[in-house]
Every structure is written in C-alpha cells, then in structure tokens.
C-alpha cells in the first residue's frame, strides 16, 4: 500500500511538472511566448548559441545567461528523476529514460519551429538532454543510498 501511495504522489508531481514545463515553453509571456514576431529565430548548429551566451556572459546579465544555459538543463532534471519511478522493468534503464527525454525535447523544439513559439534551437536539445542525464544520475544515486540505508534499518 505504501508503494502505491508513493507512486501516485510521484505521478502527481510528474504531471504538475509537465504542465508547468508546457506553460513555460509555450505560453509564459515573461519568456516572450505571448509575443508574435514576423522574424522567427532558429538554430540548427550545435553549440552555436551556447558559445554566444558564454562569450557574452560578461556583457549580458547573469540572469539572462543563467536562464538560457542552466535553466535549460535544470528544466529537464525532474524528467530524468521522476520518469524512472513511474515506469517498470527495462523501461527504468538509462537508455530508455534518456531516449524518452531526448525525443520529448526534440518534439518540443519541433513544435516551437512549426508553431513559431519561442526559438527552435539544437542547443536546447543538448542542454535539456543533459538535464535528463543529471536527473537520472540523481535518481540512481538516491536508489543506491536507499538500498544501503534501508538495509541498515531492518
């Protein structure tokens, strides 16, 4: 019974996370999502925007650089952390979770390109996928710690 309640709670957190992520990526005016422009920017050159932001980190505000680089990574850490808790068997494996995160971020970028919302950027795929990896590492470390300390209690 405890495991079922735990899984329901994780599912609620994951759904809330996905809704918040969708809002930020497609609707949040604070990130320029509500503005329509005749000029749509996109980037298909890996690391191009990352280099631009990194080189301009001294002239741009810390907030802008952090939001673009670290924000894209941090936005997908919950994906890599919560998804393995919701799936069973081999689907918990790193390759499955990574491909799920990678394909999800590719779908998001493709949607941004077609809908001309935000900015379709291959660097976002790289940064988001890095977040999935970090989230999975945190998940795996938590499992190891739980196994180690869980056995000590018994």
Secondary structure, DSSP 8 states (H G I E B T S, - for coil): -HHHHHHHHHHHHHHHHHHHHHHHHHT-GGGTTT---SS--EE-STTHHHHHHHHTTTTS-HHHHHHHHHHHHHTTHHHHHHHHHHS-GGGGSHHHHHHHHHHHHHHHHHHHHHHT-S-EEHHHHHHHHHHHHHHHHHHHHHHHHHHHHHHHH-
